[in-house]
């Protein structure tokens, strides 16, 4: 894969546009959830599936696409994925039932599986510091894209309604498809790897069962047979998936590689960071839109979109700061610092959320944490991954991140209700998320020390 001339100059902008626009499309959920609940006359937890379905598809499609799209099939797979995203946004434009909307949103989630492919293209086409900078840029554009998408889609929805917001997504996805068609290089590598479809079925079934139990437990009853049965069945299926994967000659994801030194810490933080990020974003939207006695700011959807602007801006600045820290102080501080920034954000919002400025400050701090965390994951992993396994390793890291996104999206709203709702439930949920970030920061430190010890032991 060696792009030339104008293709070389426009390769990185094309990849950045691809990852940014797919993030914009995925952001067509969180700020619009309360509006969707009102428009389709469904509960807030049910309307949350307009976001959860997208994230779940992203988590399921990522390992399959990562395996299938290696070698010569990488370019056609990226183009096909963008076609599915465009069709999904177009389907959501059509006024219909809530089920059709969720189906369109699920199709849009395929775009989230394209980030590991964009990183693999950058690794093949670039080298040295250019490659490291490109990978960091592509990793953080998902956050920056969501920061652009939240206020943009919220504004369009405020003016033209839900169909206008999804219509905008259709135009953006189609434009990205045209850009990728023109400038994305083909690969001369070997044929694609075999896809473990049985493993994909086990993973998807297990995740869907667990998420249904979590998101609908408030309605069915947390102690009801269907809630307990679905949750237990999902857990069993995920255990069977892990056992199947460890025995498979061509696993969907390489679980053994996932726990190797240098890879385990980024994978841990990817999951926790994803869970915390979407918990923070979801609860921020809930706070803005809620108008209950003693809780909520009661502001319109456009404000719900604008709250991510400081998050997005600070994530980009956090990315630049992380690069300086990595160069001058070493990579060991990156992931713990990101987790502690997230911890500060959720703690601040848990203790002070009566004014809009408090929310904006918490989002800005969370943005710095996001910049440190998500821009560092791929950069830290790549030196420890064999080049042929880059796509697969990045895909599994993305699976963990998207799994965290999905659980954070579904669990945050459910926890607020489980803790009693209102201000009490909001505060308790954020404190729970804060404790998870504290554990992740400690885990990142421990795992990094294990990596350092193993690296020192193999030095001559």
C-alpha positions in Angstrom: 0.0 0.0 0.0 1.9 3.0 -1.3 -0.3 6.0 -2.2 1.3 8.5 -4.5 0.9 12.2 -5.5 -2.4 13.8 -4.6 -3.5 10.5 -3.1 -0.6 10.6 -0.7 -1.4 14.2 0.3 -5.1 13.6 0.8 -4.8 10.2 2.5 -4.6 11.4 6.1 -7.4 14.0 5.6 -9.5 11.2 4.1 -8.9 8.9 7.0 -9.5 11.7 9.5 -12.8 12.6 7.7 -13.8 9.0 7.8 -13.3 8.6 11.5 -14.8 12.0 12.3 -18.0 11.6 10.2 -18.7 8.1 11.6 -18.4 9.7 15.1 -20.8 12.4 14.0 -23.3 9.9 12.8 -23.0 7.9 16.0 -23.7 11.1 18.0 -27.1 11.2 16.4 -28.3 9.5 19.5 -27.5 10.9 22.9 -28.8 14.5 22.6 -31.9 13.3 20.7 -32.9 10.6 23.2 -35.4 12.7 25.1 -36.8 14.0 21.8 -37.1 10.5 20.5 -38.9 9.4 23.6 -41.4 12.2 23.2 -41.9 11.8 19.4 -42.4 8.0 19.6 -44.2 8.0 23.0 -41.8 5.5 24.6 -40.0 5.5 28.0 -36.6 7.2 28.3 -34.9 3.8 28.9 -36.5 2.4 25.8 -35.6 5.5 23.7 -32.0 5.0 24.9 -31.9 2.0 22.5 -31.6 4.5 19.7 -28.1 5.0 21.0 -27.4 1.6 22.5 -28.3 -0.2 19.2 -25.6 1.9 17.3 -23.0 1.1 20.0 -23.9 -2.5 20.1 -23.6 -2.9 16.4 -20.2 -1.1 16.5 -19.0 -3.5 19.2 -20.2 -6.6 17.3 -19.1 -5.5 13.8 -15.6 -4.4 14.8 -14.0 -7.8 15.4 -15.7 -9.3 12.3 -14.7 -6.4 10.1 -11.2 -6.4 11.6 -10.7 -10.0 10.5 -12.6 -9.9 7.2 -11.0 -6.7 6.0 -7.3 -7.6 6.2 -5.3 -7.6 3.0 -6.9 -6.9 -0.4 -10.4 -6.6 1.0 -9.7 -3.6 3.3 -10.6 -0.9 0.8 -13.8 -2.6 -0.5 -14.8 -3.3 3.1 -14.4 0.3 4.2 -16.4 1.5 1.1 -19.2 -1.1 1.8 -19.3 0.0 5.5 -19.8 3.6 4.5 -22.6 2.5 2.1 -24.3 0.7 5.0 -24.0 3.8 7.2 -25.4 6.0 4.5 -28.3 3.7 4.0 -28.9 3.6 7.8 -29.1 7.3 8.1 -31.4 7.5 5.1 -33.7 4.9 6.7 -33.9 6.9 9.9 -35.1 9.9 7.9 -38.3 8.2 6.9 -41.1 8.9 9.5 -42.1 5.4 10.6 -42.2 3.2 13.7 -39.7 3.3 16.5 -38.5 -0.2 15.5 -37.5 1.2 12.0 -35.6 4.0 13.6 -33.7 1.6 15.8 -32.9 -0.6 12.8 -31.5 2.4 10.9 -29.5 3.4 14.0 -28.1 -0.1 14.2 -26.9 0.1 10.6 -25.2 3.3 11.4 -23.1 1.5 14.0 -21.2 -0.3 11.2 -19.3 2.9 10.7 -17.8 2.6 14.2 -16.0 -0.6 13.1 -14.0 1.4 10.5 -11.6 3.1 12.9 -9.3 0.1 13.3 -9.2 -0.2 9.5 -8.2 3.5 9.2 -5.5 2.9 11.7 -4.2 -0.1 9.8 -4.2 1.9 6.6 -2.1 4.6 8.3 0.3 2.1 9.7 0.9 0.6 6.2 1.1 3.9 4.3 3.1 6.0 6.8 6.2 5.4 9.0 8.1 6.8 12.0 6.8 9.8 13.8 4.3 10.6 11.0 2.6 7.2 11.7 2.5 7.8 15.5 1.0 11.3 15.0 -1.5 9.9 12.4 -2.6 7.1 14.8 -3.1 9.5 17.7 -5.0 11.9 15.5 -7.3 9.2 14.2 -7.9 7.9 17.7 -9.0 11.3 19.0 -11.1 12.3 16.0 -13.8 9.9 17.3 -14.2 12.2 20.3 -13.8 15.4 18.3 -16.4 14.1 15.8 -18.9 13.5 18.6 -18.1 17.0 19.9 -19.0 18.4 16.5 -21.9 16.1 16.0 -23.7 16.8 19.3 -24.3 20.5 18.9 -24.7 20.3 15.1 -27.3 17.5 15.1 -29.1 19.1 18.1 -29.3 22.4 16.3 -30.7 20.8 13.2 -33.2 18.8 15.2 -34.3 21.9 17.1 -35.0 23.7 13.8 -36.1 20.9 11.5 -37.0 18.0 13.7 -35.6 14.5 13.9 -35.8 13.8 10.1 -33.6 16.8 9.4 -31.0 15.6 11.8 -30.8 12.2 10.2 -30.9 13.8 6.8 -27.8 15.8 7.7 -26.2 12.5 8.7 -27.1 11.0 5.3 -25.4 13.9 3.4 -22.2 13.7 5.5 -21.9 9.9 5.2 -22.4 10.1 1.4 -19.7 12.8 1.1 -17.3 10.7 3.1 -18.0 7.7 0.9 -17.2 9.8 -2.2 -13.9 11.0 -0.6 -12.9 7.5 0.4 -13.7 6.1 -3.1 -11.4 8.7 -4.6 -8.4 8.7 -2.3 -8.3 5.4 -0.2 -5.5 3.2 -1.6 -5.8 -0.5 -2.3 -3.6 -3.0 -0.5 -1.3 -5.6 -2.1 -1.2 -7.7 1.0 -2.4 -11.3 1.2 -6.0 -12.4 1.3 -8.3 -11.7 4.3 -8.3 -13.9 7.4 -11.0 -16.4 8.1 -13.9 -15.1 10.2 -15.1 -17.1 13.2 -18.8 -16.7 12.6 -19.7 -19.1 15.5 -17.7 -16.9 17.8 -19.4 -13.8 16.4 -22.9 -15.4 17.1 -21.9 -16.2 20.7 -20.5 -12.8 21.4 -23.5 -10.9 19.9 -26.1 -13.1 21.6 -24.4 -12.8 25.0 -24.0 -9.0 24.8 -27.6 -8.5 23.6 -29.0 -10.6 26.5 -27.0 -8.8 29.1 -27.9 -5.4 27.7 -31.6 -6.2 27.5 -31.5 -7.3 31.2 -29.7 -4.1 32.2 -31.8 -1.7 30.2 -35.2 -3.2 30.8 -34.7 -4.5 34.3 -36.4 -1.4 35.8 -39.6 -2.2 33.9 -39.6 -6.0 34.2 -38.3 -5.9 37.8 -34.7 -6.5 38.8 -35.7 -9.7 40.6 -38.1 -10.9 37.9 -37.4 -14.3 36.2 -36.9 -12.7 32.7 -34.4 -10.2 34.0 -32.4 -12.7 36.0 -32.7 -15.3 33.2 -31.5 -13.0 30.4 -28.6 -11.7 32.5 -27.5 -15.2 33.5 -27.9 -16.5 29.9 -25.9 -13.6 28.6 -23.1 -14.2 31.1 -23.0 -17.9 30.2 -22.9 -17.2 26.5 -20.0 -14.8 27.0 -18.1 -17.4 29.0 -18.7 -20.0 26.3 -17.5 -17.4 23.8 -14.3 -17.0 25.7 -13.7 -20.8 25.9 -14.5 -21.2 22.2 -12.2 -18.4 21.3 -9.3 -19.8 23.3 -9.7 -23.1 21.5 -10.2 -21.8 18.0 -7.5 -21.9 15.4 -8.8 -18.7 13.8 -10.4 -16.8 16.8 -12.6 -13.7 16.2 -10.4 -11.9 18.7 -7.1 -13.1 20.2 -7.8 -13.2 23.9 -4.3 -14.4 24.7 -2.7 -11.4 22.9 -5.2 -9.1 24.7 -3.5 -9.8 28.1 0.1 -9.6 26.9 2.3 -6.9 28.5 2.0 -3.6 26.7 -1.5 -4.5 25.5 -3.4 -5.4 28.7 -3.3 -1.9 30.2 -4.7 -0.2 27.0 -7.4 -2.8 26.8 -8.4 -2.3 30.4 -8.5 1.5 30.1 -10.4 1.2 26.7 -13.2 -0.6 28.4 -13.4 1.6 31.5 -12.8 4.8 29.6 -15.6 3.9 27.2 -18.0 3.0 30.0 -17.2 6.2 31.9 -17.3 8.5 28.8 -20.8 7.4 27.7 -22.0 7.4 31.3 -20.8 11.0 31.6 -22.3 12.1 28.3 -25.6 10.3 28.9 -26.0 11.7 32.4 -25.1 15.2 31.2 -27.9 15.1 28.7 -30.3 13.8 31.3 -29.3 16.6 33.7 -29.8 19.3 31.0 -33.2 18.1 29.8 -34.6 17.0 33.2 -37.0 19.4 34.9 -38.0 17.8 38.1 -38.4 19.4 41.6 -34.9 19.6 43.0 -33.2 18.1 39.9 -32.5 19.1 36.4 -31.8 22.3 34.4 -34.8 22.1 32.2 -33.0 23.4 29.1 -33.8 22.7 25.4 -32.2 20.0 23.1 -29.8 22.6 21.5 -28.1 23.1 25.0 -27.9 19.3 25.3 -25.9 19.4 22.1 -23.7 22.3 23.1 -22.5 20.8 26.4 -20.1 18.5 24.5 -18.3 21.4 22.8 -15.9 22.0 25.8 -15.5 18.2 26.0 -14.5 18.0 22.4 -12.2 21.1 22.4 -10.4 19.9 25.5 -10.1 16.4 24.1 -8.1 17.8 21.2 -5.9 19.9 23.6 -5.6 16.8 25.8 -4.3 14.9 22.8 -1.6 17.5 22.2 -0.7 17.6 25.9 -0.5 13.8 26.0 2.0 13.9 23.2 4.2 16.3 25.1 4.0 14.2 28.2 4.9 11.0 26.3 7.9 12.7 24.7 9.3 14.3 27.8 8.2 12.1 30.7 7.5 8.8 29.0 4.3 6.8 28.2 3.8 5.4 31.7 1.8 8.5 32.9 -0.6 8.7 30.0 -3.3 6.1 31.0 -3.3 6.8 34.8 -3.5 10.5 34.1 -6.5 10.1 31.7 -8.3 7.9 34.3 -7.7 10.4 37.1 -9.0 13.3 34.8 -12.2 11.3 34.2 -12.4 10.6 37.9 -12.2 14.4 38.6 -14.9 15.1 36.1 -17.4 12.6 37.4 -16.7 13.5 41.1 -17.1 17.2 40.3 -20.4 16.6 38.6 -21.6 14.3 41.3 -21.0 17.0 44.0 -22.0 20.1 42.0 -24.6 20.1 39.2 -27.0 22.9 40.1 -25.6 25.4 37.5 -24.8 25.0 33.8 -21.2 26.3 34.3 -20.6 23.4 36.7 -21.6 20.9 34.1 -19.5 22.6 31.4 -16.4 22.6 33.7 -16.9 18.9 34.4 -17.2 18.2 30.7 -14.0 20.2 30.0 -12.1 18.1 32.6 -13.5 14.9 31.1 -12.4 16.1 27.7 -8.8 16.4 28.8 -9.0 12.8 30.3 -10.5 11.6 27.0 -7.6 13.2 25.0 -5.0 11.6 27.2 -6.8 8.2 27.2 -8.1 7.6 23.7 -5.3 9.2 21.7 -2.8 7.1 23.7 -4.3 3.6 23.3 -3.2 2.7 19.8 0.1 4.5 20.1 1.0 2.4 23.2 -0.2 -0.8 21.7 1.3 -0.7 18.2 5.0 -1.3 19.3 3.9 -4.6 21.0 1.7 -5.9 18.2 3.1 -7.9 15.2 2.3 -5.9 12.0 0.0 -8.6 10.5 -2.1 -8.6 13.7 -2.5 -4.8 13.9 -6.0 -4.7 12.6 -7.1 -7.6 14.8 -5.5 -6.1 18.0 -6.9 -2.6 17.3 -10.3 -4.2 16.6 -10.4 -5.9 19.9 -9.4 -2.7 21.7 -12.2 -1.0 19.9 -14.6 -3.8 20.9 -13.7 -3.2 24.5 -14.2 0.6 24.0 -17.5 0.2 22.3 -18.6 -2.4 24.8 -17.8 0.2 27.4 -19.8 2.8 25.4 -22.8 0.4 25.2 -22.8 -0.6 28.8 -22.3 3.0 29.9 -25.2 4.1 27.7 -27.6 1.5 29.0 -26.4 1.2 32.6 -26.2 4.8 33.5 -29.9 5.5 33.0 -30.8 2.2 34.6 -28.6 2.9 37.7 -30.2 6.3 38.2 -33.6 4.6 38.4 -32.2 1.8 40.6 -30.7 4.3 43.0 -34.1 6.0 43.4 -34.1 8.5 40.5 -33.8 12.3 40.7 -30.9 14.0 42.3 -30.1 11.1 44.6 -29.9 8.6 41.8 -27.9 10.9 39.6 -25.3 11.6 42.3 -25.0 7.9 43.3 -24.5 6.8 39.7 -21.7 9.3 39.2 -20.0 8.2 42.4 -20.2 4.6 41.2 -18.6 5.5 37.9 -15.9 7.5 39.8 -14.9 4.4 41.8 -14.5 2.4 38.6 -12.1 5.1 37.3 -10.0 4.9 40.5 -9.6 1.1 40.0 -8.7 1.6 36.4 -6.0 4.1 37.2 -4.5 1.7 39.7 -4.8 -1.2 37.3 -3.0 0.8 34.5 -0.1 1.5 36.9 0.2 -2.2 37.9 0.0 -3.5 34.3 2.6 -0.9 33.1 5.0 -2.0 35.8 4.6 -5.6 34.6 5.4 -4.5 31.0 8.5 -2.6 32.2 9.7 -5.7 34.1 9.2 -8.0 31.2 10.9 -5.6 28.8 13.9 -5.3 31.1 14.2 -9.1 31.5 14.6 -9.5 27.7 17.2 -6.8 27.3 20.7 -8.2 26.5 
